[in-house]
Amino acid sequence: MQEQRESGLYDVDVAVIGSGPGGYEAALRAARSGMKVVLVEKAAPGGVCVNWGCIPTKALLRSADLFDELPKAGVYGVHVEHASFDLAQAVKRSRNVVLKLSKGIEFMLRKAGVEYRQGEARLSGEHGISVNRQHASASAFSARHIIIATGGRSRELPGLMPDGRRIITSREALALKEAPRSMLVLGGGAIGVEMAWFYAKAGTKVTIVEMMPRILPLEETEISEALSRSFEKAGIEILTGARLQEVVCGDEGVQGVITREGEEPRPVKADCLLVAVGVAGNAEGLGLEEAGVEISGGFILTDAQCRTRVPHIYAIGDVRGGMLLAHKASAEAAIAVASIAGKPLPGLDETKIPRCVYAEPAVASVGLTEAQAAAAGYRVITGRSMFAASGKANAYGHLEGLVKLVFDAGNHRLLGAHILGHGAVELVGEIALARHLEATAEDMAYAVHAHPTLSETIREAAEHALGQ
């Protein structure tokens, strides 16, 4: 590779388009492997995840979490009077967190020797890339290998085009200066659930409209149903098996009609409508079709090594499709760079990738649900443990939720694990490792867990599966 570059065939070894968790990880890994790397990004370093996704969302949710604790503080001997929620300050803090991390990524890239180019990239020819920047002349270079890591964006629905005021996406929801009095959330997936919980805690009357029979429809049924009950107790209205139709925007807000099978149409109105119905890949405008890269359903098609049908072009992260998660993008970055270096890694097994929803109570899971395991032909045993029985949960005052483990009845290997409760997203590391190592119920039951900790609940669920 080095000899070919020095002979003048290509300007760089690897060009990475996009600087999100997949893109910057790929650039760093390639540079640390001795490759000459250029990273092209049209916006701020860190991509959507750092700037308008994972990080600002979690910063805002932390503000809501603190505010949610205050009414209960007296029970703990802590007295707080006249508490209020300042959305503008919460947003300001989240943007400061974003800025710090974005600058940190820029520093890491520079330190690793990655050349960072601002602008919009487009493939030209087999190995060429042009970079266009507003109010600046275009530049061009060639790369032996190209990694597309352009991420995704909120999926749009006909007739519900965001206007930034009455109809918004999660991006606008992360930067509102005032909490609306009421909000319709269209979509009960992870983004819709997190935003619904945040704005409910900020004082907004929230209604979730989900066309599937339950919110978080891909998660374990017990988990999503328990979360629904918790949300309803918190004043969040949940309408499942529902469609939002006849939407009209005006000075007074958004109006529409909810239709559900077997029920009369119901008029609804709110100050704004948050559309959270999934993610589309950012595959347009890159010249991919001209380069011979295949796209299906808005996502780039690749093999297990993240290689497109053009051997020197790779795709990772949301633009590749599959599970749309930042940590999956980072894992795919490692796979793509290893393939380029001639040291291929195994492809990803999505049943070993953790999923998290950062509401309160939180949801974390890995692998198959009980229904999915049965549909796949497994004979299963399950184990459950309730946080209400945990000493640590009682000490902390967070009793909602449970751990459910799904095992193969034949060899007791873990097939799936599902957690609902305070701190669930920090417990997911243990079950992700157990799934990765194909641990058995005995492994999880007999591993010594510290006491008192929430992680004991995982051990107790494994013991329950074994009939102990």
N, C-alpha and C positions, 0 to 999 in steps of 0.2 A: 504493500500500500504506500509506504513511504517513498519507495523508489519511483513509483508511478507519479506521485505528486511532484517530486523533484524534477521529473522529466518534463513537466509542463502540461501534462494531460488535464489536470484539474487544479483549481485554485485552492480548494480545501478538501479534506477527507470526508467531512460530514457537515451537511447543512440541516439545521433543525428549524422548522417553521412553527412558532408558538412557544411561549415561555411559561405555560402552566405547570402543574406538578409532573406531567409527563415530559414536557419540552425541556424545562430547565434541568430535570434529573438526567435526561438523555444527554444533554450538552455537557453536563459536569462529568458524567461517566465516560463519555467519549474522550473528553480532554484529558482526564486522569489516566486514560489508557494510552496516551501519547498521540492522539489524533489531533489534527488541526480542525477547529470547529468554528462555524459561524452560526449564530442564533438570530433569527429574524422575528420581531414582535411588532405588531401594529399598535399596541396600546402599552400599558404599564407592565413592568416585569412581574411575573407571577400569574398572569392570565386571569381568567374569570374566577378561579378558586380563591386566589389570594385577594383579589380586588373587589369582586362582586358576587362571591359565592360562599364557600366554606368558612373562611375566616371572619368576614364582617358579620355573617349570620350568627356564628358562635359567640362573637363579642356582644351582639345585641341580646342573644338569649341569656348570656351571663347577667346582663343588667336586669332582665325580667326575672331571672331566678332569684337575685338578691331582693328585689322588690316583693316577690311572692312570699319570701320568708318573713317579712316584717310583721304582718298581722299575727303570726304565730310566736313572735319573739318573747312575748310576756310569759309564756309557758316555761321558757328557758331562763327566766329571771332577767331578761333584757327588756327594758321599757323604751319604746320609740313612739314619739308623738308627732302628729301632723306630717307623716311621710307622704310624698307625692312622686309621680313618675315624670321625669323630664325627658321626653323623646329626643329633643334636639341635642341634649348633652350625651345621651346614650349613643346617638348616631355619630356625634363628634368623636367620642372615645373609640368607636369601632373604626372610624376612618383613620385615626392615629395609629391603631394597631395595624391596619392595612398598610399604611405608609412605611412603618417600621419594617414589616416583613418584606415588602416589595423592594425597599432599599437593601435589605439584607441579601436577597436573591441576586440583585444586581452586583453587589460586592463579591459574593461567592463566584459568580460567573467571571468577573474580571480577574479575581485572584487565581482562578483555574486556567486563565489564558483563553477564555472563550471570547471571540469577537462578537459584540452585540450590535445589531443593526436595527434601527427603528424604521418601520414602514410596512407596507403590505407586499407580501411576497407572491410571485406567480411563476410557475414552472415555464421554462422556454427551452424547447429542444429536449434531448434526452437527459442532459445533466445540468442545464443552465437554469439560473434563477434570477429574475429581475426584482428589484425592490423599489417600490414607488412610495414617495413620501410627499404629503401636501406641501406646496410652496417650496419644493426642492427638486433638483434634477434626479432622475432615476439612476440607480446603479445596478450593476449586474456582475455575477460571478458564476463559477461552475463548481460542482461538488461531485465527488465520486459516489457518495451515498446521500440520500435525502430522507429525513424523518418528518412526517407530517403530524403535528401535534396541536392542531388548531382548535380543539375543544368543541363545545356546543353552545347552544343558546336556547332560551325558552321557546317551546313550540307554540306557534300561533294557530288560532282557529278562525275560519271564515266568519266574518261578522263581529269578531271580538278583537279587532286590532287595537293594540295598546295605544293610548293617547297620553300616557304619563300622568294623567290626572284622575279620570273616572275609571278607566280600564288600565290596570298596571300589571307589570310582571314582578318577579322577585327582585329584580334590579332596582326598580323604583321603590319597592317596599323597603329596601335597605337604606333609603335616604329621605324618607318623608320627614318633614319638620314638625308636623303635628299628628297625633294619633287620630284617625277618623272616628266619628261616633259609631259608625257601623261599617262592616265589611263582609262582602260575599267572597268566599274562597272557592274557586272552581278547581277541584282536584284534591283528592285525599291521599296523595302519595307523600313522600318524605318532605318535599319542599312545602307543599300546602299545609301539612300538619305542623311543621316548625313555625311557619309564618302565622298560622292561626293561633297557636299557643302564645307566641310573642305578643301579638296585638291584643289578644284577650287579656293578658296580664297588664298591658299598657292602658287598658280601660275601654277598648273597642268591643262593641257587640259583634261577635263573629258567627257566621254561618258557613259551614263546609258543605259543598254540594259535590257528591261523588257518584258517578254512574254505576260503579261496581257495587256488590252487595255489602261491602264494608270498607272502611278506610284501611290504608296499608294492605291492599288486597293480596300482595305477594308474600306477606308475612304469615306466621303461624296464626290460625284462626283464634285461638285462646288469647293470644297477645293483642291482636288488633281489637277484639271485642272488649277486652279489659281496658285498653287505652280509650276506647270510645266511652265507656262508662265514666272513666276519670275525667275526660273532657267535658262530658255533659254535666257532671257535678260542678265543674269549674265555670259553667255558664255558656259553653260553646255548643251551639246547635249543630247537629250532624244529620244531614239528609243523604242517605245512601239509596242506591237504585234509582237515582234521580237525574234528570236532565234540566239544564237551564236553557230556556228558549225565549224568543221575542225580546231580546235585550235592547233597551233604549237608554241612551245617555242624555242627560239634560242638566240644567243649572242646579237642580235639587239632588242630583246623584244618578244612580243607575237603577233602572227598573227592569223586571223580567218576570217570567212565569216558570215555576217549577212543575214538572210533570213526573209522576210516579205511577207505575202500573197499579191499577185498581183504586186509584184515588182521583179526586177532582183536581184539575189544575189549580195551582196556588200562586197568587201574585206575590212577588217579593221586591223589596227595594233596599238600597244601602247607599252610603256615601260613595263607596268605590267597589270595584270588582277586581280581585287578584286572580289572574289566570295562571294556574300552576298545573298544567296538564302534560308535562313531560318535556323532554329535551330533544332538539334536532341537531345533527352534526353540522359543523361549519366546514362544509366541503365545496361550497360554491366559490367561483372567482379565483381559483388556484391554478387553473389550467390542467386539472387532473385528467379530464377526459382526453384532451389532446395528447397528453403524455402516455395514454394507454392504461391509466389506473381505473379500475372498475368500481362503480358506486351503486349501491342498492338501498332504496328507502332513505336516502340522505346520508348514509354511512359508507365509509370506505371498506371494501372487502379485502381481507388479508388471510394468510395462513396462520398456523399456531405460533410462528416466529415473528408475527406482525409484518410480514413481507407481503406487499401487493403483488399483482401478477407481473409488474415490472420489477425485476429482481433487485435493483439497487434503490427502490423507493419503499419506505416503510410507513406505517400509520399506527399511532398509539393513542390511547385515551378515548375521550367521548366521541371523537370523529370516527373512531373505529367501531363504535357501537358496543353491544353487550351491556354489562353492568356499568352504569355511568357514575363511576366513583373515582375520586382523586387518587386514592391509594392503589387502585387497579391501574391507573395511568402510570404511576411511578414504577409499578412492577413490570408493566409492559415496556417501559423505557429500558430497564435492565435487560429484558429479553432481546429487544431490537439491537442494542449496542453490542451485546454478546454475540449475536448473529453476525453483525458487521465485522467483529473482531475474529470471527472464525472459531468461536468457542460457544456454540449454541447451548441455551438453557432449555429445560422443559417448558412447554406451553402452560398457560394458566388453567387451573381447574377452578371454575367459578363457584363450585360448592365449598371451596376452601377460602373464599374471600369474605371478610366480615362486612356486615351492613349495619348502619347506625342511623337512628332518628333522634335528634337532640332536643326533644321536648321534655316535659316533666309530668309524669314519669317518662324516662327515656326508654328506647327500644334498641336492642343490639342482638344480632343473630349471625349464624354461620351455617351454611349447608341446607339440607332438605327439611321441609316441614314434615309432620307426621303424614299428612295426606299425600305429599309428593313422594315420600319414601314408599308408601303403600302402592301408589300408582306406578312406581318404577319396579315393582315386583318384590320389594323387601318384605319380610315378616319382621315386625318391629316390636320393641318394648320401649316404654317411655318412663321417665322419672321426673317428678316435680318436687319443688320445694318453695314454700311461700316466704317472702321477706318478713311477713308478720311474725314468723317464728325465729327470726334472726336477732341475736342480742345486739349486734352492731346497729341494725336497722331500727330497733326499738330505742337505743341510746340516742340515735340521730333524729328520731321522730319521723322517719320515712318508711311507712309500713306497706305501701302499695306495691303490688307486683309479685312476680314469681320467676323461677328458672324452670324451663322445660327442656329436657334432653331426650333425643331420639336415637336409639341404638338398633343395630342389626341384631335380631333375636338369636341368630345362629352363632356369631362370633363375638358379639357384644361391642363391635366397633362403633364409634360415634359417627352418626350420619348427619345430625343436625343439632343445633343448640340455639335456644331462644330465650331472651331475657327481657323482662319489663320491670323497670324500677329505677329508683334514684341510684346513679352511679353505674347503670348498666353499660354505658359506652366505655367505661374504664375496666370493666370485667371482661370485655369481649376478647382481650388479648389471650387470656387463658384458654378460652374455648376455641379460638382460632388456631392456637398452637396445638391443642388436642386434636382438632380436625386435621391439621396439616400432618401430624405424626400418626394419624389413624389410631388414636388412643382408644382403649376399651373402657367400659364402665368400671372395671376393676382398677385400671390405671388412675382414673379420676377419683374413685372412691377412696383408694388407699394412699394417695398422695397427701402428705400432711399439710394442712392449711392453717395459717396463723389464726389465733382467736384473741379477741373478737374481730372478725372481718366479714364483709359482705361476701367474699369469695367462698366462705364456708357453705353458702347456699348452693354453690355448684357441686361441692362434694356431697352434700346431703341429697341433691337430686339424683346423682349417680348411685348413691346407696339405695334410694327409693326404687330405682330401676332394677336393682338386684334383689329387691324384696327385703331389704334390711330396715 
